[in-house]
Amino acid sequence: MSLDKDRLKTKIKSAFKFEQTEEKNANDSLERISEKLAKAIVEEIKEITITYNGGLRANSSTVAGIFKNTIS
């Protein structure tokens, strides 16, 4: 799967909408929003696909070269 801006945007909106009615403790609200944003970003990063395009060569004990790739 690839990165999806709209999916991440939806998760961010959801985090803020959930907290819009908080009236008692702004710090707790900020903590919950931060947690939800961090989780959404990490989940999105985990969906990245890295396609190896070449560039590495191996001898008997090491791998050398430049990792040529495409991130989607």
Secondary structure, 3 states (H helix, E strand, C coil): CCCCHHHHHHHHHHHHHHHCCCCCCHHHHHHHHHHHHHHHHHHHHHCCCEEEEEEEEECCCCEEEEEEEEEC
